[in-house]
Amino acid sequence: MDIDQNVLQDLLNSNPRFRMLYEEHSLFEKRLAEFEKKGFLSPQEEVEVVTVKKMKLAGKDEMERIVASAGN
């Protein structure tokens, strides 16, 4: 998501839903980075990776909708 820093800051300050999604997105990125550091993932961890990726993508999609509606 390529967004102007001023728009980003405005949304983070004025839109609690956007702020929550943004923070979740960062947490999901950190969690995925932890999995990438491991040499081997258990089947349960592999399922968790897929789940986290789906949740991260869903949050990103919603953030993009919020950004688009803020530009209107």
N, C-alpha and C positions, 0 to 999 in steps of 0.2 A: 504494500500500500504506500503510494507516494503522495504525501500530503504536506502542504505548506506548514511550517512550524508555528506560524501565528494562528492558523486555523486549528491546528492540533491543540495548542495551548488554550485557546478559547473554548474548545469543546471539553477539554479536561477540567476546566474551571466551571463551566456552566451546565454540563450535562452529566449527571451522576451515572446514568446507564453507560455512557461512552467511557467514562473513567473506570468503571468496574470492568468493562470488556477489555480495555487497554491493559489494566493490571493483570487480569486473567491471562491475556495473550502473552505477557512477559513471563508469567509463572509457567505456562505451558512450554514456552521456548526453553526455559531453564530445565524443566523436567525432561524434555526430549534430549537436551545436551547431556544430561546425566546418563541417559540410556546409551547415547552414542559413545560415551567413554568406556562403556563395558565391552569386553571382548566377546561375551556370550550372553544372550538373553534367554531366560526360561520361557516356556510357552505362555505362562501368565504375563510375563513382562512384555512379550510380543503383542499380546492382546491389548495391554495397557498402552503401548506405543500407538497402536491403531486408534484406540479410543481417544487418546490425548490429541492426536493429529486431527481427528474429526471435530473435536470440540474447539480446537484452535482455529480451524477453517471456518466453522460456523460463527465463531465470535468475530473473525476478520470480516466475513461477509456482512454481518450486522453493523460493524463499525463503518464499513464502506457505504452502507445505506444511510447511516446517520450523517456521514460527511457529505454525501450527495444531497440529502435533504437540507443540510445547513447551507449549502451553496445556492439554494433556490430562493 
